[in-house]
Amino acid sequence: MAADSRYRSQIMRRAPFPSPRRLPIGVLFAWLGLAFLPGQAADRPQFGQAWNRNPASSEIGLPDSFDPKSGKNVRWSVPLGTETHSTPVISQGRVYIGTNNGQPRDERRTGDRGVLLCLDERDGHLLWQLVVPKREQDPYFDWPKSGISSPASVEGDRVYLVDNRGVVLCLDAQGLANGNQGPFQDEASYFTPRGTNGLPVQTPLPLGPLDADILWQFDLTREAGIWSHDAAHSSILIHGDHLYLNTGTGVDNTHKKIRTPEAPSLVVLDKSTGRWLAQDGLGIAPQIFHCTWSSPSLASMGGRDRIFFAGGDGVIYSFEPLPRKFQPGAKPVVLKLISRFDFDPQAPKEDVHRYNSNKSVSPSNIYGFPVIEDGRLFVAGGGDWFWGKNEAWLKCVNPDGEGDLTATHLLWEYPLGRHTMSSPSIQDGLVVVADSMRKVHCVDAATGQPVWTEELDGELWASALLADGKIYIGTRRGDFRIFALNRTKRELSRIQLDSGLSATPVAANGSVYVATQTRLHALTQPVPTAQP
């Protein structure tokens, strides 16, 4: 307990949450009035709205400007690491965000590691953290300083994510503050760095109440046979008793070879135990041009649920989910395929890696989510950002069908700049998507006709948040813009942030959360005070 107490006192001294005496008066009122904010709607326990993955929100009363330097409309702001690629999620008074260990919150655990922070929604102070050592051997397994890139998915008191080592973890939302729960008990060893021989390089450190509590784990490399590339980046979809996730399998460090051609691209786990229940079974791996980037979505078509998944081969598949009372067998079963839609049917389909670095001809892939809204599927993709052709599109598809939908179910397509990493955001009859030409595109959702575009300063990796009649979006240079969500282009504010953005802004419970590479800002419109 003495070690735990010292650990807690050290962390609390370092934990950056605001003092009311240092806050501007408007920010102080907003902070103290959090529980009474107008327009409170809901938590945001995973990426996107519901499970259709739409980065839009029904929140109202959100700020149309903010200034981290003066504190205007900033309820709190806390440091993260030095690179942050994970979109924050908010559930039951907690904010979860992945980052790296560039600004350690535990001085006993230093060096390059993946970190998941669990912060108090009220003031941003640290509740607990997951600190995971880097993978050994090839840096392409776990790219240096990329941290934990996967956003968490939260249900009740369980937190699910894929860490930087490509391991699916189920965590207790309370951390170790309520004791070490679950069948997994060796957190101390899991948090200890290892050498290339797999042996610990130091004695495991004592655990404290600010450490994460792992309930179970599933190692995608060891148990599913994947080949990790760059950084794990799956947003887990929870459906009933099951977890659906992309495996992140991809090429090796030459970018021209698939080392594990039998590896699955989509797997299903039991959310209570982590047992591997099912997989796609489609043999996608040999056609993966770079990596399996996109995470699955869920929608109901014709009264039955479907899992939609964009494979690393540039094809969007739909599957029948497992029955809610699925009885597992000795081996994972193959999911029932319902339909497929080839995003780029003219692209090469065989010997795909000979097109590496070909900027004119190459396969297409999809980084963001397939988003289902109003019975239509919206998806952005094209040539790989780093290794593929200079061509990309936003496409709208009728997903309600069976078999091969490629030739019959495309509703419209809209050309984008050279590449895109963005998920489409849909609200009020408009689609907003970003491309690598630094442009934000606003497109008519029904027809695919352009409404307006705007060029920003810096590359765009994040998706746009649509909420309260506004568009929130930022670039890798920290150029953050707020536009009116309207058919007439109108910029509401422009803010230069402390560092660039990879993460998508999120709205929850009356606040907007903006994560830069180095800080997380919680933004809130001040609550009007009653006049005497």
C-alpha positions, -999 to 999 in steps of 0.1 A, spaced: 0 0 0 29 24 7 41 20 -29 5 25 -42 2 57 -20 34 71 -34 23 63 -69 -11 80 -64 5 111 -48 30 114 -77 4 111 -103 -20 135 -86 8 161 -83 13 157 -121 -23 154 -131 -32 186 -151 -67 196 -142 -77 232 -139 -79 252 -107 -111 274 -105 -90 303 -94 -71 303 -127 -100 300 -150 -117 329 -168 -150 336 -152 -171 324 -182 -151 291 -183 -156 288 -145 -194 291 -148 -195 266 -177 -173 241 -157 -194 244 -125 -226 242 -145 -217 210 -163 -246 190 -148 -271 216 -160 -259 223 -195 -287 228 -221 -289 204 -249 -273 174 -231 -281 144 -252 -259 114 -246 -225 98 -241 -205 88 -271 -192 54 -260 -176 45 -294 -166 61 -327 -196 75 -345 -233 79 -339 -250 47 -328 -233 18 -347 -237 32 -382 -205 50 -375 -217 84 -387 -195 112 -371 -225 133 -364 -244 142 -332 -277 155 -321 -261 177 -294 -272 214 -293 -259 245 -276 -223 238 -287 -197 266 -292 -191 282 -326 -156 294 -315 -130 288 -288 -95 300 -278 -72 277 -257 -49 306 -250 -75 328 -233 -97 300 -221 -127 312 -241 -153 283 -242 -127 259 -229 -140 240 -199 -107 222 -194 -76 213 -213 -51 185 -204 -18 173 -220 -17 140 -238 15 125 -252 35 138 -282 14 119 -308 -23 112 -305 -42 94 -333 -71 80 -313 -105 97 -313 -118 102 -277 -149 84 -265 -171 94 -235 -191 71 -213 -206 74 -178 -185 103 -166 -152 91 -182 -133 102 -212 -110 75 -229 -83 85 -253 -53 67 -267 -19 84 -270 18 77 -266 40 81 -235 57 113 -247 46 130 -215 46 103 -189 21 105 -161 39 78 -141 76 86 -137 83 49 -132 71 40 -167 91 60 -192 101 55 -228 81 49 -259 48 30 -250 12 29 -259 -11 47 -235 -49 47 -229 -59 75 -206 -92 74 -186 -100 109 -175 -128 124 -154 -154 140 -177 -159 169 -152 -124 183 -151 -100 161 -170 -81 147 -141 -66 112 -144 -86 83 -131 -64 55 -144 -42 46 -174 -31 16 -195 6 18 -203 17 -9 -228 53 -15 -239 61 -14 -276 63 -46 -296 98 -60 -300 117 -67 -333 104 -51 -364 93 -14 -359 66 -19 -386 47 -41 -361 42 -12 -338 54 21 -354 75 42 -331 57 68 -310 23 61 -326 9 51 -292 -25 34 -289 -43 45 -321 -75 25 -317 -104 43 -301 -120 25 -272 -156 11 -273 -174 11 -240 -204 -8 -228 -214 -6 -191 -184 -12 -170 -164 -28 -198 -139 -11 -221 -128 -28 -253 -99 -18 -275 -70 -31 -295 -37 -19 -280 -5 -10 -298 8 -47 -296 -23 -59 -316 -39 -74 -286 -76 -71 -279 -82 -61 -243 -112 -60 -221 -107 -35 -193 -126 -27 -161 -139 9 -164 -129 14 -127 -93 4 -133 -75 -13 -104 -92 11 -79 -117 -16 -71 -92 -45 -71 -79 -68 -97 -110 -83 -113 -114 -110 -140 -95 -141 -149 -64 -121 -161 -43 -113 -131 -8 -106 -144 -10 -69 -154 24 -63 -138 41 -85 -163 20 -73 -193 31 -37 -185 68 -47 -184 90 -41 -215 106 -72 -231 137 -77 -252 138 -92 -287 142 -126 -269 108 -121 -253 122 -119 -218 114 -90 -194 141 -64 -193 133 -53 -157 114 -66 -127 77 -59 -129 67 -27 -111 41 -28 -83 6 -20 -95 -14 10 -81 -50 22 -82 -42 44 -112 -33 14 -133 -56 -4 -158 -73 -36 -149 -72 -62 -177 -101 -86 -175 -91 -107 -206 -70 -105 -237 -68 -119 -272 -36 -117 -291 -44 -112 -328 -8 -121 -338 -4 -153 -318 -40 -166 -319 -54 -154 -352 -21 -154 -372 -22 -118 -384 8 -97 -395 5 -63 -379 16 -32 -399 24 3 -387 -1 6 -358 -33 -13 -346 -63 9 -355 -95 -10 -350 -127 5 -335 -145 -25 -320 -182 -30 -329 -203 -44 -301 -234 -64 -312 -252 -84 -286 -227 -107 -268 -201 -103 -296 -173 -81 -307 -166 -75 -344 -132 -60 -354 -108 -56 -382 -76 -75 -375 -52 -49 -390 -33 -76 -410 -12 -62 -438 21 -62 -457 55 -66 -442 82 -40 -440 90 -42 -477 54 -32 -485 54 -58 -512 47 -90 -495 19 -106 -474 36 -129 -449 4 -145 -435 -19 -151 -465 -42 -172 -444 -48 -145 -418 -84 -133 -414 -94 -97 -420 -125 -97 -397 -129 -116 -365 -157 -120 -339 -150 -125 -302 -171 -134 -272 -173 -101 -253 -174 -119 -219 -144 -142 -224 -125 -130 -255 -130 -164 -271 -126 -164 -309 -160 -173 -324 -160 -165 -361 -141 -149 -390 -147 -136 -426 -133 -167 -442 -129 -149 -476 -92 -152 -481 -88 -115 -485 -52 -112 -473 -33 -119 -507 -52 -89 -523 -44 -65 -494 -24 -37 -510 -12 -21 -477 -32 -30 -446 -67 -36 -432 -76 -1 -422 -114 1 -420 -135 -10 -390 -169 -26 -393 -203 -9 -391 -238 -21 -383 -272 -14 -399 -306 -30 -402 -318 -39 -437 -352 -54 -444 -357 -61 -407 -324 -79 -402 -291 -67 -390 -260 -66 -412 -223 -62 -405 -207 -40 -431 -169 -42 -435 -145 -26 -460 -116 -51 -465 -80 -43 -473 -88 -53 -509 -111 -23 -514 -143 -44 -514 -172 -36 -490 -187 -68 -477 -219 -74 -456 -223 -103 -433 -251 -119 -413 -241 -114 -376 -239 -144 -353 -271 -154 -335 -274 -138 -301 -274 -172 -284 -246 -186 -306 -232 -219 -294 -194 -220 -303 -177 -250 -317 -142 -262 -314 -130 -238 -342 -142 -204 -353 -170 -205 -378 -172 -186 -411 -196 -157 -412 -224 -159 -437 -217 -135 -466 -247 -115 -478 -233 -91 -503 -202 -75 -518 -196 -41 -535 -162 -35 -552 -154 1 -545 -130 4 -575 -139 -24 -600 -114 -12 -626 -84 -14 -603 -59 -43 -605 -70 -74 -586 -41 -98 -590 -4 -95 -582 -14 -62 -565 20 -54 -549 37 -48 -583 17 -15 -583 34 -3 -552 43 35 -556 25 36 -589 7 70 -588 -13 63 -620 -25 27 -616 -30 8 -583 -56 -10 -562 -79 12 -540 -83 9 -503 -105 24 -476 -92 40 -444 -124 53 -429 -157 36 -420 -185 27 -443 -213 49 -429 -249 39 -432 -275 67 -429 -311 68 -441 -308 34 -457 -278 43 -479 -241 35 -475 -216 63 -479 -179 55 -482 -147 74 -492 -117 57 -506 -92 54 -535 -55 51 -540 -34 44 -509 -23 77 -493 14 65 -491 18 40 -519 -11 42 -543 -25 61 -573 -36 97 -571 -73 91 -574 -101 90 -548 -139 92 -546 -169 96 -523 -195 70 -532 -231 64 -522 -245 28 -525 -278 11 -519 -267 -16 -495 -300 -34 -494 -293 -64 -517 -277 -98 -519 -248 -111 -540 -225 -88 -560 -239 -53 -559 -211 -36 -578 -228 -31 -612 -263 -24 -599 -263 -6 -566 -241 24 -570 -263 55 -566 -237 82 -572 -200 90 -570 -182 122 -564 -145 128 -572 -121 138 -544 -85 149 -544 -56 124 -547 -63 104 -515 -86 103 -485 -85 90 -450 -118 105 -440 -151 88 -430 -181 106 -445 -202 127 -421 -239 130 -429 -265 154 -415 -293 176 -428 -291 162 -463 -254 170 -466 -222 149 -467 -189 163 -455 -157 146 -463 -120 156 -465 -92 147 -489 -54 149 -492 -56 181 -513 -64 199 -480 -100 203 -491 -132 199 -472 -161 189 -495 -197 195 -488 -219 174 -510 -256 169 -515 -264 135 -499 -293 127 -523 -276 135 -556 -238 136 -550 -237 171 -565 -211 195 -551 -224 222 -527 -191 239 -517 -155 232 -509 -129 249 -488 -91 245 -487 -75 243 -452 -39 247 -441 -25 212 -438 -33 176 -445 -66 163 -434 -65 129 -416 -95 133 -393 -132 132 -402 -156 161 -396 -179 163 -367 -214 176 -376 -234 189 -347 -257 217 -338 -257 231 -373 -219 233 -374 -190 215 -389 -159 210 -368 -127 199 -385 -89 203 -381 -57 196 -400 -23 180 -393 -9 216 -390 -34 225 -363 -56 247 -385 -91 241 -369 -122 255 -386 -158 257 -376 -183 262 -405 -220 265 -406 -236 232 -418 -254 250 -446 -256 250 -484 -240 284 -484 -204 283 -472 -199 303 -440 -169 301 -418 -178 307 -381 -143 307 -367 -107 297 -374 -84 286 -346 -47 278 -347 -41 250 -322 -10 240 -304 -4 210 -327 -20 191 -355 -50 167 -354 -54 131 -365 -84 125 -342 -120 133 -351 -138 159 -328 -165 144 -307 -197 159 -291 -212 144 -259 -232 158 -230 -231 194 -241 -194 195 -249 -171 192 -279 -138 173 -274 -109 182 -297 -78 161 -294 -46 175 -310 -13 156 -311 -5 169 -276 -36 181 -258 -73 173 -253 -96 203 -251 -131 200 -237 -152 229 -251 -185 241 -237 -207 271 -245 -210 291 -212 -243 287 -194 -262 320 -193 -264 333 -158 -298 345 -144 -302 382 -142 -311 397 -108 
